[in-house]
């Protein structure tokens, strides 16, 4: 009887919980590709709508939230059904999507509204929206403790700091022209921000909220990913078609890895062993071995992949 119960329980667990998957939003195809990170093969596609962009997946791997530019909505995807079950209005031209570490809240950057919209992931209702000073916000990223949301903006050369409790932007941190990707060290002590037009990564001390170091990156630096141990930060260089590897102990670039055309947003496996890089103009995802800093392979996905989220 005990064995039968165990078999029944294991069969009820969604397949997505059994291994890690990379979810890739394809702007032109209007889909999200699902890549099994054990085999680096596409195991499915989910029809989203028109121009999906930023996305996140809940810690239990049951829900995916992805922004839809044309509809001005955040689509809630049931990963068990692999289907959109709700669309939450968030404002015109939503882009990046972030999630709190506990999976309770989702933040969406609404470009034309110049605001960050925070959604309750369980009820799928808006909690609040905060106006930002930077124009055309792109990436909202929660600090590890969930107390703040750092928001980059395509115009304005700054990062807004949104205080979650105050539900407002309380500080603006000047960085280079056209800031894009943001990543925090695991302890939340520093944030790394890639500025595309400055070809530079800015290191922010989160206690003082000031830039404490700058790192010259490649041409059109944009995506940022931080290894779980905090020892390495990866930045994609859209103009050079490569990824730079930053040693966080010295804040210097220690390796450069060729990938596809117009690499954009990236994500690491939970163990940090592999980095997945969306190549917008190659319609592929490059898979990088982070131990050797080498590209293992490219995985064909849909047209114009915008980013990757691995869960």
Secondary structure per residue as TSV (DSSP state, phi and psi in degrees):
chain	resnum	aa	ss	phi	psi
A	1	X	-	360.0	-42.6
A	2	X	H	-61.6	-41.2
A	3	X	H	-63.1	-40.2
A	4	X	H	-64.0	-39.1
A	5	X	H	-65.2	-42.3
A	6	X	H	-62.4	-41.0
A	7	X	H	-63.1	-42.3
A	8	X	H	-63.6	-42.9
A	9	X	H	-66.1	-41.9
A	10	X	H	-66.1	-33.0
A	11	X	H	-72.3	-18.8
A	12	X	H	-85.7	-11.1
A	13	X	S	-78.8	127.9
A	14	X	-	-57.6	147.3
A	15	X	G	-59.6	-31.3
A	16	X	G	-63.5	-20.0
A	17	X	G	-81.2	-18.2
A	18	X	T	-78.2	-26.0
A	19	X	S	-151.6	179.3
A	20	X	-	-93.2	141.2
A	21	X	E	-128.9	146.2
A	22	X	E	-104.0	126.9
A	23	X	E	-107.5	126.2
A	24	X	E	-123.2	113.1
A	25	X	E	-80.3	126.2
A	26	X	E	-107.0	107.2
A	27	X	T	-57.8	-50.6
A	28	X	T	-76.6	-31.9
A	29	X	T	-78.7	-22.8
A	30	X	T	71.8	28.5
A	31	X	E	-130.8	168.6
A	32	X	E	-117.9	121.2
A	33	X	E	-86.7	143.0
A	34	X	E	-112.0	119.4
A	35	X	E	-111.2	125.1
A	36	X	E	-76.2	117.6
A	37	X	T	-75.0	-12.1
A	38	X	T	-74.3	-35.3
A	39	X	T	-114.5	-10.4
A	40	X	T	53.5	48.0
A	41	X	E	-127.5	148.7
A	42	X	E	-76.2	124.3
A	43	X	E	-110.3	1.8
A	44	X	E	172.4	163.6
A	45	X	E	-134.9	142.4
A	46	X	E	-115.1	125.9
A	47	X	E	-74.7	123.0
A	48	X	-	-106.7	-51.8
A	49	X	-	154.8	-131.4
A	50	X	S	-113.6	123.0
A	51	X	-	59.2	62.3
A	52	X	E	-70.3	145.3
A	53	X	E	-129.4	-104.3
A	54	X	E	-69.8	149.4
A	55	X	E	-151.8	158.2
A	56	X	E	-142.3	161.1
A	57	X	E	-127.3	137.4
A	58	X	-	-65.4	154.5
A	59	X	T	-57.0	-27.3
A	60	X	T	-86.6	2.9
A	61	X	S	60.1	26.2
A	62	X	S	-97.5	-25.3
A	63	X	E	-130.2	140.9
A	64	X	E	-120.8	134.9
A	65	X	E	-118.4	127.3
A	66	X	E	-136.5	137.2
A	67	X	E	-79.3	144.1
A	68	X	E	-120.3	115.3
A	69	X	T	-65.4	-48.0
A	70	X	T	-65.1	-41.0
A	71	X	T	-83.8	-10.7
A	72	X	T	60.2	42.3
A	73	X	E	-137.1	162.1
A	74	X	E	-106.7	116.7
A	75	X	E	-86.7	131.1
A	76	X	E	-99.1	119.9
A	77	X	E	-110.0	125.0
A	78	X	E	-80.5	111.3
A	79	X	T	-73.1	-20.4
A	80	X	T	-67.7	-40.3
A	81	X	T	-90.2	-16.4
A	82	X	T	53.1	51.3
A	83	X	E	-149.4	148.5
A	84	X	E	-72.8	127.5
A	85	X	E	-115.6	-9.9
A	86	X	E	-159.3	152.2
A	87	X	E	-130.1	121.9
A	88	X	E	-105.6	119.1
A	89	X	E	-63.4	131.7
A	90	X	-	-131.6	-5.1
A	91	X	-	114.2	164.4
A	92	X	S	-66.9	138.3
A	93	X	S	55.3	60.8
A	94	X	E	-71.4	146.6
A	95	X	E	-123.2	-104.8
A	96	X	E	-67.6	152.5
A	97	X	E	-130.4	135.6
A	98	X	E	-127.3	160.3
A	99	X	E	-135.7	141.1
A	100	X	-	-65.8	154.2
A	101	X	T	-59.2	-31.6
A	102	X	T	-84.3	-2.9
A	103	X	S	79.1	6.7
A	104	X	S	-78.9	-32.4
A	105	X	E	-128.5	145.8
A	106	X	E	-119.4	133.9
A	107	X	E	-113.6	136.6
A	108	X	E	-126.3	134.1
A	109	X	E	-87.9	118.1
A	110	X	E	-100.0	105.8
A	111	X	T	-57.7	-57.0
A	112	X	T	-73.4	-22.7
A	113	X	T	-85.4	-9.3
A	114	X	T	49.7	51.7
A	115	X	E	-147.1	159.2
A	116	X	E	-110.0	127.8
A	117	X	E	-107.8	126.1
A	118	X	E	-105.6	127.2
A	119	X	E	-115.3	140.8
A	120	X	E	-76.8	118.5
A	121	X	T	-66.1	-26.8
A	122	X	T	-83.2	-47.0
A	123	X	T	-86.9	-16.7
A	124	X	T	60.0	35.9
A	125	X	E	-116.0	151.1
A	126	X	E	-68.8	132.7
A	127	X	E	-93.2	-49.2
A	128	X	E	-165.5	166.8
A	129	X	E	-132.9	138.8
A	130	X	E	-120.4	127.6
A	131	X	E	-70.0	143.2
A	132	X	-	-115.5	157.6
A	133	X	S	-79.4	-36.0
A	134	X	S	-66.9	141.5
A	135	X	E	-90.5	140.0
A	136	X	E	59.9	65.1
A	137	X	E	-61.3	143.2
A	138	X	E	-116.3	-56.4
A	139	X	E	-120.6	120.5
A	140	X	E	-101.3	123.0
A	141	X	E	-127.2	123.6
A	142	X	E	-72.1	139.9
A	143	X	-	-67.7	156.3
A	144	X	T	-55.4	-32.1
A	145	X	T	-85.3	-3.7
A	146	X	S	76.0	5.7
A	147	X	S	-83.1	-23.5
A	148	X	E	-134.9	160.4
A	149	X	E	-126.3	120.6
A	150	X	E	-89.7	133.8
A	151	X	E	-128.4	120.7
A	152	X	E	-88.8	155.0
A	153	X	E	-136.0	137.6
A	154	X	E	-63.6	-31.6
A	155	X	E	-121.4	133.6
A	156	X	S	126.5	-21.9
A	157	X	S	61.2	40.4
A	158	X	E	-150.5	164.1
A	159	X	E	-116.8	124.6
A	160	X	E	-83.1	140.2
A	161	X	E	-108.5	111.2
A	162	X	E	-95.3	121.7
A	163	X	E	-82.3	120.0
A	164	X	T	-63.8	-41.9
A	165	X	T	-67.5	-40.0
A	166	X	T	-81.8	-15.9
A	167	X	T	57.6	43.0
A	168	X	E	-157.7	157.0
A	169	X	E	-75.5	123.2
A	170	X	E	-111.1	-16.8
A	171	X	E	-150.5	148.5
A	172	X	E	-122.6	129.4
A	173	X	E	-108.9	114.7
A	174	X	E	-65.7	133.5
A	175	X	-	-135.4	-160.5
A	176	X	S	-80.1	179.5
A	177	X	S	-69.8	132.0
A	178	X	S	62.7	63.4
A	179	X	E	-65.9	143.2
A	180	X	E	-126.6	-103.0
A	181	X	E	-67.7	148.9
A	182	X	E	-134.3	139.3
A	183	X	E	-145.1	138.4
A	184	X	E	-100.3	146.6
A	185	X	-	-65.7	154.0
A	186	X	T	-55.3	-33.3
A	187	X	T	-85.2	-0.5
A	188	X	S	76.1	6.5
A	189	X	S	-74.4	-27.4
A	190	X	E	-138.6	151.3
A	191	X	E	-123.5	139.2
A	192	X	E	-109.0	128.3
A	193	X	E	-126.1	125.5
A	194	X	E	-92.8	127.2
A	195	X	E	-107.5	116.5
A	196	X	T	-64.8	-49.4
A	197	X	T	-77.3	-19.2
A	198	X	T	-89.7	-10.9
A	199	X	T	53.5	41.0
A	200	X	E	-143.1	147.3
A	201	X	E	-106.1	130.7
A	202	X	E	-105.7	132.1
A	203	X	E	-103.3	119.8
A	204	X	E	-107.0	129.2
A	205	X	E	-79.7	115.1
A	206	X	T	-74.2	-18.2
A	207	X	T	-73.8	-44.0
A	208	X	T	-94.0	-15.4
A	209	X	T	57.5	45.5
A	210	X	E	-132.9	152.2
A	211	X	E	-73.0	127.5
A	212	X	E	-113.8	-9.6
A	213	X	E	-160.8	153.3
A	214	X	E	-127.8	143.2
A	215	X	E	-128.4	118.9
A	216	X	E	-70.4	122.2
A	217	X	-	-107.7	-161.0
A	218	X	-	-85.4	-172.7
A	219	X	T	-73.1	129.4
A	220	X	T	59.9	53.5
A	221	X	E	-64.9	132.6
A	222	X	E	-142.9	-60.8
A	223	X	E	-77.7	148.0
A	224	X	E	-131.5	137.6
A	225	X	E	-140.6	139.5
A	226	X	E	-116.3	127.9
A	227	X	-	-65.1	146.2
A	228	X	T	-56.2	-29.6
A	229	X	T	-83.3	-4.2
A	230	X	S	76.0	4.3
A	231	X	S	-84.2	-20.2
A	232	X	E	-134.5	142.7
A	233	X	E	-122.9	136.8
A	234	X	E	-111.8	136.3
A	235	X	E	-128.5	129.2
A	236	X	E	-87.4	139.2
A	237	X	E	-114.8	99.8
A	238	X	T	-61.5	-35.6
A	239	X	T	-79.0	-27.4
A	240	X	T	-93.9	-17.0
A	241	X	T	68.6	41.0
A	242	X	E	-150.1	176.6
A	243	X	E	-124.7	130.2
A	244	X	E	-95.5	144.1
A	245	X	E	-111.0	121.4
A	246	X	E	-104.6	129.0
A	247	X	E	-83.0	116.4
A	248	X	T	-74.4	-14.5
A	249	X	T	-72.2	-33.8
A	250	X	T	-115.5	-9.5
A	251	X	T	53.7	46.1
A	252	X	E	-126.6	153.7
A	253	X	E	-82.1	126.3
A	254	X	E	-110.8	-9.3
A	255	X	E	-162.0	154.8
A	256	X	E	-133.2	129.0
A	257	X	E	-120.0	119.0
A	258	X	E	-66.0	139.6
A	259	X	-	-133.9	-146.9
A	260	X	S	-88.8	-164.6
A	261	X	T	-83.4	135.7
A	262	X	T	50.8	61.0
A	263	X	E	-62.3	140.1
A	264	X	E	-125.5	-114.6
A	265	X	E	-85.2	154.1
A	266	X	E	-137.0	168.9
A	267	X	E	-159.0	147.9
A	268	X	E	-104.1	152.7
A	269	X	-	-66.4	157.1
A	270	X	T	-55.1	-31.4
A	271	X	T	-87.3	-2.8
A	272	X	S	76.1	6.7
A	273	X	S	-75.4	-29.8
A	274	X	E	-133.2	142.9
A	275	X	E	-112.9	132.0
A	276	X	E	-109.4	126.5
A	277	X	E	-121.0	121.9
A	278	X	E	-79.0	123.1
A	279	X	E	-104.1	98.3
A	280	X	T	-58.2	-39.2
A	281	X	T	-94.9	-3.8
A	282	X	T	-105.0	-5.6
A	283	X	T	53.9	45.5
A	284	X	E	-149.6	169.3
A	285	X	E	-122.3	125.5
A	286	X	E	-88.3	138.7
A	287	X	E	-109.2	122.6
A	288	X	E	-113.4	133.5
A	289	X	E	-82.5	114.7
A	290	X	T	-77.8	-15.6
A	291	X	T	-73.4	-41.8
A	292	X	T	-102.3	-6.4
A	293	X	T	55.4	46.9
A	294	X	E	-127.8	150.9
A	295	X	E	-81.0	124.7
A	296	X	E	-82.8	-44.6
A	297	X	E	-170.9	169.2
A	298	X	E	-115.7	138.6
A	299	X	E	-112.1	121.3
A	300	X	E	-70.8	131.9
A	301	X	-	-127.7	-151.9
A	302	X	S	-80.5	-169.1
A	303	X	S	-86.0	135.7
A	304	X	S	56.3	61.4
A	305	X	B	-64.0	131.1
A	306	X	-	-92.4	-28.8
A	307	X	-	-175.2	-169.1
A	308	X	-	-146.4	145.0
A	309	X	E	-135.1	123.7
A	310	X	E	-105.4	132.3
A	311	X	-	-138.8	360.0
